[in-house]
Amino acid sequence: MKEKILDKIKKLLRLAASSNPNEAALALSRAQKLMQEHGIQSDTPELAGVNEQVIDAMSKAKTPTKYFGMLAHSIAKAFGCEYYLQPTFTNMGVVFIGHDERPKIAGYVFAVLERQLMKARKEFIESLSSRMKKQNKTKRADQFCEGWCIGVYRKIEQFALSDKEQQEIQTFKQSIDDLSSCNAREAKGSGVAADESKRKGYAAARDVTLNHGVSGNETMKLGAAL
């Protein structure tokens, strides 16, 4: 119900910018009346188009890996959003916050890239020696994934938010209950083998690019996998 009211108020506020003074005054009056009736303040982030998109990730880890956070961070930066992690009983959820369609686009891109990352991880594990212990394969695979996500992050064209948009997103975040900091699990191991795994992951991300268009029209290039 609230979403319908907000949509109606936003429509009226757009009409309030009309060059017709009578139409503008009437629209503004109706918008103010609706806002008073429903206790909506003029600085409500939703009126500026701020919303969120929840994505059910493939990851089932109770403590998120470092590369999982790196991927979410890269996508948020590329599409003018912020994000937070929302654990569920079955998996990890990623919530993107931003203006208009940006969170939805970021969520779609995250889902696509996470699938690509998990496919690359599986192929990397299969390339390792069959004599290697499972524990060591997991360490190498985590290092590979960190390198892959570093490769993606290095390619992003960061979305430039205005000061007003940044403040609106922060106001929206402040309205969310129980937000707290999170400790990510970094890949274990170091040395030549670890560096080589990260290098291979970085190289495997060469076909992935994240960028956005002009005038708010976000675009993406996710490689041949699509």
C-alpha positions as CSV (number, residue, x, y, z in Angstrom):
1,M,0.0,0.0,0.0
2,K,2.8,2.4,0.9
3,E,4.6,1.8,-2.3
4,K,1.5,2.8,-4.3
5,I,1.1,5.9,-2.3
6,L,4.8,6.8,-2.8
7,D,4.5,6.2,-6.6
8,K,1.5,8.5,-6.6
9,I,3.3,11.2,-4.7
10,K,6.3,11.0,-7.0
11,K,4.0,11.3,-10.0
12,L,2.4,14.4,-8.5
13,L,5.8,16.0,-7.6
14,R,6.9,15.5,-11.2
15,L,3.7,17.3,-12.3
16,A,4.5,20.0,-9.8
17,A,7.4,20.9,-12.1
18,S,5.1,21.7,-14.9
19,S,5.4,25.0,-16.8
20,N,1.6,25.5,-16.3
21,P,1.3,27.3,-12.9
22,N,-2.2,26.1,-12.2
23,E,-1.4,22.5,-13.0
24,A,1.8,22.7,-10.9
25,A,0.1,24.3,-7.9
26,L,-2.7,21.7,-8.0
27,A,-0.3,18.8,-8.2
28,L,1.9,20.1,-5.4
29,S,-1.2,20.6,-3.2
30,R,-2.3,17.1,-3.8
31,A,1.2,15.7,-3.1
32,Q,1.4,17.6,0.2
33,K,-2.0,16.4,1.3
34,L,-1.1,12.8,0.6
35,M,2.2,13.2,2.4
36,Q,0.4,14.6,5.5
37,E,-2.2,11.9,5.5
38,H,0.4,9.1,5.4
39,G,3.1,10.7,7.6
40,I,5.6,10.9,4.8
41,Q,8.4,13.5,5.1
42,S,9.8,15.5,2.1
43,D,13.2,14.0,2.7
44,T,12.0,10.4,2.6
45,P,14.6,8.5,0.5
46,E,11.9,6.5,-1.4
47,L,10.6,9.8,-2.9
48,A,13.9,10.2,-4.5
49,G,13.6,6.7,-6.0
50,V,15.9,4.9,-3.5
51,N,15.1,1.2,-3.2
52,E,16.7,-2.1,-2.6
53,Q,17.0,-5.4,-4.5
54,V,17.6,-8.7,-2.6
55,I,19.6,-11.4,-4.4
56,D,19.8,-15.0,-3.1
57,A,23.4,-15.9,-3.7
58,M,24.7,-19.4,-4.5
59,S,27.0,-19.2,-1.5
60,K,25.9,-21.2,1.5
61,A,28.8,-20.1,3.8
62,K,27.8,-18.7,7.1
63,T,30.9,-16.5,7.1
64,P,31.2,-14.9,3.7
65,T,34.5,-15.3,1.9
66,K,36.6,-12.3,1.0
67,Y,36.1,-12.9,-2.7
68,F,32.3,-12.9,-2.2
69,G,32.4,-9.4,-0.7
70,M,34.9,-8.2,-3.3
71,L,32.4,-9.3,-6.1
72,A,29.5,-7.6,-4.4
73,H,31.6,-4.4,-3.8
74,S,32.7,-4.2,-7.4
75,I,29.2,-4.5,-8.7
76,A,27.8,-2.0,-6.3
77,K,30.5,0.6,-7.3
78,A,29.9,0.0,-11.0
79,F,26.2,0.7,-10.8
80,G,26.0,3.5,-8.3
81,C,24.8,1.3,-5.3
82,E,25.7,0.3,-1.8
83,Y,25.2,-3.2,-0.5
84,Y,25.0,-5.3,2.6
85,L,24.9,-9.0,3.3
86,Q,21.8,-10.7,4.7
87,P,22.4,-14.3,5.9
88,T,19.4,-16.7,5.7
89,F,18.8,-20.2,6.9
90,T,19.9,-21.7,3.6
91,N,22.4,-19.3,1.9
92,M,23.8,-15.8,1.9
93,G,21.7,-12.9,0.5
94,V,23.1,-9.7,-1.0
95,V,21.0,-6.5,-0.8
96,F,21.8,-3.7,-3.2
97,I,20.6,-0.2,-2.4
98,G,20.4,2.6,-5.0
99,H,18.2,4.8,-7.1
100,D,15.6,3.7,-9.6
101,E,16.6,0.6,-11.6
102,R,20.2,0.5,-10.5
103,P,19.7,-2.0,-7.6
104,K,17.8,-4.4,-10.0
105,I,20.5,-4.2,-12.6
106,A,23.3,-4.7,-10.0
107,G,21.4,-7.7,-8.6
108,Y,21.1,-9.2,-12.1
109,V,24.8,-8.7,-12.8
110,F,25.8,-10.2,-9.5
111,A,23.7,-13.3,-10.2
112,V,25.3,-13.7,-13.6
113,L,28.9,-13.1,-12.4
114,E,28.6,-15.3,-9.4
115,R,27.5,-18.2,-11.7
116,Q,30.5,-17.5,-13.9
117,L,32.8,-17.3,-10.9
118,M,31.6,-20.7,-9.5
119,K,32.0,-22.3,-12.9
120,A,35.6,-20.9,-13.2
121,R,36.3,-22.2,-9.6
122,K,35.0,-25.7,-10.5
123,E,37.1,-25.8,-13.6
124,F,40.2,-24.6,-11.7
125,I,39.7,-27.3,-9.0
126,E,39.4,-30.0,-11.8
127,S,42.7,-28.8,-13.2
128,L,44.6,-29.5,-10.0
129,S,46.4,-32.7,-9.3
130,S,44.2,-35.6,-8.2
131,R,46.9,-36.3,-5.6
132,M,46.4,-33.0,-3.9
133,K,44.4,-33.1,-0.6
134,K,40.9,-31.7,-0.7
135,Q,41.8,-29.1,2.0
136,N,44.6,-27.7,-0.2
137,K,42.4,-27.7,-3.3
138,T,39.9,-25.5,-1.4
139,K,42.7,-23.1,-0.4
140,R,44.0,-22.8,-3.9
141,A,40.4,-22.4,-5.3
142,D,39.8,-19.6,-2.8
143,Q,43.0,-17.9,-3.9
144,F,41.9,-18.3,-7.5
145,C,38.6,-16.7,-6.8
146,E,40.2,-13.7,-5.0
147,G,42.4,-13.2,-8.1
148,W,39.3,-13.4,-10.3
149,C,37.5,-10.8,-8.3
150,I,40.5,-8.5,-8.3
151,G,40.5,-8.8,-12.1
152,V,36.9,-7.7,-12.2
153,Y,37.4,-4.8,-9.8
154,R,40.3,-3.5,-11.8
155,K,38.1,-3.2,-14.8
156,I,35.1,-1.4,-13.3
157,E,34.1,2.1,-14.3
158,Q,33.0,3.5,-11.0
159,F,29.6,5.2,-11.1
160,A,29.8,8.8,-10.0
161,L,27.1,9.6,-7.5
162,S,26.1,13.2,-6.7
163,D,26.4,14.4,-3.1
164,K,22.6,14.4,-3.0
165,E,22.3,10.8,-4.2
166,Q,25.0,9.7,-1.7
167,Q,23.1,11.3,1.2
168,E,19.8,9.8,0.1
169,I,21.3,6.3,0.1
170,Q,22.9,6.9,3.5
171,T,19.5,8.0,4.9
172,F,17.9,4.9,3.5
173,K,20.6,2.7,5.1
174,Q,20.0,4.4,8.5
175,S,16.4,3.2,8.4
176,I,17.5,-0.5,8.2
177,D,17.5,-2.3,11.5
178,D,20.3,-4.4,12.9
179,L,23.0,-3.5,10.3
180,S,26.4,-4.4,11.6
181,S,30.0,-4.9,10.4
182,C,30.9,-8.3,9.0
183,N,34.3,-10.2,9.1
184,A,35.0,-12.0,5.8
185,R,37.0,-15.2,5.5
186,E,40.2,-14.6,3.6
187,A,41.8,-17.4,1.5
188,K,44.2,-19.4,3.6
189,G,47.8,-20.0,2.5
190,S,50.6,-17.9,1.0
191,G,53.7,-18.3,-1.0
192,V,54.4,-19.1,-4.7
193,A,51.5,-21.5,-5.1
194,A,49.1,-19.1,-3.6
195,D,50.3,-16.2,-5.8
196,E,50.1,-18.5,-8.9
197,S,46.5,-19.4,-8.1
198,K,45.6,-15.7,-7.7
199,R,47.3,-14.9,-11.0
200,K,45.3,-17.6,-12.8
201,G,42.1,-16.2,-11.3
202,Y,43.0,-12.7,-12.4
203,A,43.7,-13.9,-15.9
204,A,40.4,-15.9,-16.0
205,A,38.5,-12.7,-15.4
206,R,39.9,-11.0,-18.6
207,D,36.6,-11.4,-20.5
208,V,34.5,-9.7,-17.8
209,T,33.9,-5.9,-17.9
210,L,31.6,-3.8,-15.9
211,N,30.6,-0.3,-17.0
212,H,27.6,2.0,-17.2
213,G,26.2,4.1,-20.0
214,V,25.5,7.8,-20.1
215,S,22.4,9.7,-18.9
216,G,21.7,7.0,-16.4
217,N,21.4,4.2,-18.9
218,E,23.4,1.5,-17.3
219,T,25.0,-1.1,-19.6
220,M,27.1,-4.2,-19.0
221,K,29.4,-6.6,-20.9
222,L,29.6,-10.0,-19.3
223,G,31.5,-12.0,-21.9
224,A,30.4,-14.8,-24.1
225,A,28.8,-16.8,-21.3
226,L,25.6,-14.8,-21.8
